[in-house]
């Protein structure tokens, strides 16, 4: 499913469990993070377009591999897991 998420205060998409697929979404104007991993593992997060976000992908586990498009993101990814 494709979603268009705009003007979020915290996280546009918040992943709370592992083995989730987040694909083909458009996220813009996130004051927090566009996609929040919460350090979950086994997630497929790819093909998303992130525009004007403070943080594109937040609390990403070290094992994550994915391809997303970023435009004007203050920080593309953060770890710390």
Backbone bond lengths (Angstrom), bond angles and torsions (degrees), N, CA, C in turn:
res aa  C-N    CA-C-N  psi(-1)  N-CA   C-N-CA  omega(-1)  CA-C   N-CA-C  phi
1 X - - - 1.443 - - 1.527 108.88 -
2 X 1.294 116.57 140.07 1.456 122.09 177.92 1.521 109.16 -105.11
3 X 1.317 115.57 129.86 1.460 122.08 177.67 1.514 109.22 -120.05
4 X 1.319 116.24 152.84 1.459 123.03 173.37 1.520 106.06 -120.08
5 X 1.319 116.42 112.29 1.459 121.59 -173.48 1.526 108.35 -117.97
6 X 1.344 116.08 124.89 1.461 121.92 -175.32 1.524 111.31 -129.38
7 X 1.325 115.30 150.93 1.470 123.57 170.07 1.522 114.03 54.58
8 X 1.318 117.28 55.56 1.462 120.03 177.50 1.525 110.19 -93.79
9 X 1.309 116.27 147.53 1.460 122.26 -179.48 1.527 111.70 -87.02
10 X 1.325 117.80 -34.59 1.466 121.03 -176.30 1.522 108.62 -116.30
11 X 1.321 119.40 -87.57 1.474 122.81 179.62 1.519 109.23 -125.04
12 X 1.323 115.91 136.46 1.461 120.07 176.58 1.520 111.05 -68.40
13 X 1.335 116.25 -45.97 1.467 123.22 175.89 1.520 106.44 -130.19
14 X 1.320 116.33 128.05 1.455 121.75 -178.39 1.526 108.68 -116.97
15 X 1.337 116.79 110.18 1.460 121.94 -179.78 1.525 107.72 -88.68
16 X 1.305 117.41 121.60 1.458 120.93 -176.94 1.512 114.23 -110.95
17 X 1.326 117.60 -7.95 1.465 122.25 179.81 1.523 108.54 -136.89
18 X 1.331 117.10 163.86 1.453 120.99 178.90 1.517 112.35 -83.07
19 X 1.340 115.13 170.19 1.470 123.57 176.68 1.520 113.13 61.70
20 X 1.321 116.24 42.71 1.461 123.30 178.11 1.527 108.36 -106.42
21 X 1.344 117.05 146.02 1.462 121.40 174.61 1.521 108.99 -109.38
22 X 1.341 115.87 124.26 1.458 123.21 176.19 1.524 105.06 -124.90
23 X 1.327 116.78 106.56 1.467 120.35 -171.13 1.524 110.83 -141.43
24 X 1.331 115.49 138.04 1.459 121.88 170.86 1.512 115.66 73.19
25 X 1.309 118.20 29.28 1.459 121.86 -179.97 1.525 111.10 -100.17
26 X 1.309 115.83 154.50 1.456 122.15 172.96 1.514 108.87 -112.93
27 X 1.322 116.65 122.76 1.467 121.25 -179.29 1.523 108.58 -124.97
28 X 1.328 116.86 130.97 1.465 120.24 -178.13 1.518 110.89 -143.43
29 X 1.320 115.02 148.10 1.460 124.54 174.56 1.534 112.50 61.11
30 X 1.328 116.49 48.55 1.467 121.57 176.35 1.522 108.86 -89.94
31 X 1.319 116.91 120.64 1.461 120.43 177.97 1.522 111.37 -75.29
32 X 1.316 117.44 -22.98 1.466 122.78 174.83 1.520 108.24 -103.99
33 X 1.322 116.29 -118.33 1.458 120.74 178.02 1.521 110.01 -108.33
34 X 1.317 116.09 148.17 1.461 119.57 176.11 1.530 109.26 -71.79
35 X 1.354 116.88 -49.29 1.462 121.67 178.40 1.525 108.50 -130.35
36 X 1.312 115.97 121.65 1.467 123.98 -178.35 1.531 108.98 -103.84
37 X 1.336 116.89 116.18 1.467 121.65 -179.52 1.527 113.33 -81.05
38 X 1.326 117.55 -29.44 1.465 121.45 -173.66 1.529 111.91 56.85
39 X 1.321 116.41 31.66 1.469 123.78 177.49 1.536 113.72 62.90
40 X 1.337 118.05 18.77 1.465 119.81 177.26 1.528 109.63 -75.17
41 X 1.311 117.29 151.51 1.457 121.77 -178.11 1.529 110.75 -114.78
42 X 1.320 115.32 162.28 1.452 121.57 177.46 1.515 114.23 82.08
43 X 1.331 117.83 10.37 1.461 121.50 -178.25 1.521 111.03 -84.70
44 X 1.342 116.14 146.22 1.454 122.71 172.92 1.519 107.01 -107.44
45 X 1.313 116.38 108.92 1.459 122.01 -179.50 1.524 106.41 -126.85
46 X 1.335 115.74 100.56 1.457 120.24 -173.24 1.527 110.63 -151.57
47 X 1.315 116.25 154.91 1.458 121.51 176.59 1.516 114.47 72.60
48 X 1.319 117.50 17.21 1.462 121.54 178.45 1.521 109.31 -93.36
49 X 1.326 116.37 148.39 1.452 121.69 176.46 1.524 108.04 -112.41
50 X 1.327 115.08 121.34 1.458 121.86 -175.67 1.516 108.29 -117.05
51 X 1.337 116.03 123.17 1.458 121.52 -175.86 1.526 109.96 -130.86
52 X 1.322 116.45 133.59 1.462 122.75 177.37 1.529 112.69 52.52
53 X 1.308 115.94 58.65 1.466 121.45 175.88 1.517 108.84 -117.54
54 X 1.323 116.57 143.61 1.463 120.10 175.18 1.524 108.96 -60.66
55 X 1.352 116.71 -47.33 1.464 123.07 176.04 1.529 107.44 -131.94
56 X 1.314 117.79 128.65 1.462 120.58 178.79 1.516 111.98 -70.72
57 X 1.333 117.11 -64.79 1.468 123.48 -179.62 1.527 107.34 -121.15
58 X 1.326 117.71 121.91 1.456 121.12 -173.45 1.530 111.69 -114.99
59 X 1.343 115.10 144.52 1.472 123.93 -179.83 1.524 111.52 53.36
60 X 1.330 114.31 51.62 1.465 122.78 -177.28 1.527 109.30 -84.50
61 X 1.355 118.31 129.52 1.465 120.05 177.64 1.527 111.32 -67.86
62 X 1.308 116.48 152.47 1.471 121.94 -177.54 1.522 112.73 -59.79
63 X 1.313 118.13 -26.67 1.465 121.99 -177.19 1.530 113.77 -80.43
64 X 1.331 118.32 -4.43 1.468 121.46 -175.21 1.514 111.98 -69.93
65 X 1.342 115.89 134.38 1.466 123.63 171.70 1.521 106.10 -132.47
66 X 1.303 117.90 124.58 1.469 120.09 179.35 1.506 110.23 -166.71
67 X 1.324 116.19 157.11 1.454 121.64 -179.97 1.515 110.88 -117.41
68 X 1.310 116.62 114.91 1.452 123.13 177.89 1.522 108.30 -130.66
69 X 1.320 116.72 161.53 1.457 121.98 -179.45 1.528 108.95 -106.13
70 X 1.333 115.60 131.56 1.463 121.71 -178.15 1.525 110.03 -120.57
71 X 1.336 116.01 135.61 1.464 122.81 173.63 1.525 107.05 -133.39
72 X 1.304 116.99 123.94 1.465 122.36 175.50 1.522 113.72 57.58
73 X 1.317 117.75 36.49 1.471 121.39 175.10 1.525 107.85 -89.01
74 X 1.322 116.51 127.57 1.467 120.41 178.11 1.522 111.17 -56.76
75 X 1.338 116.63 -47.06 1.453 124.19 175.88 1.517 107.25 -133.30
76 X 1.318 117.78 128.79 1.474 119.30 -179.67 1.518 112.88 -71.93
77 X 1.332 117.45 -52.27 1.465 120.28 -179.26 1.521 110.18 -141.03
78 X 1.343 115.48 149.83 1.453 121.30 171.58 1.515 108.00 -127.46
79 X 1.310 115.95 148.92 1.465 121.34 178.45 1.525 110.05 -107.65
80 X 1.307 115.79 -122.97 1.445 120.50 177.89 1.520 114.11 87.64
81 X 1.314 115.42 17.19 1.470 119.00 -178.34 1.509 111.40 -94.79
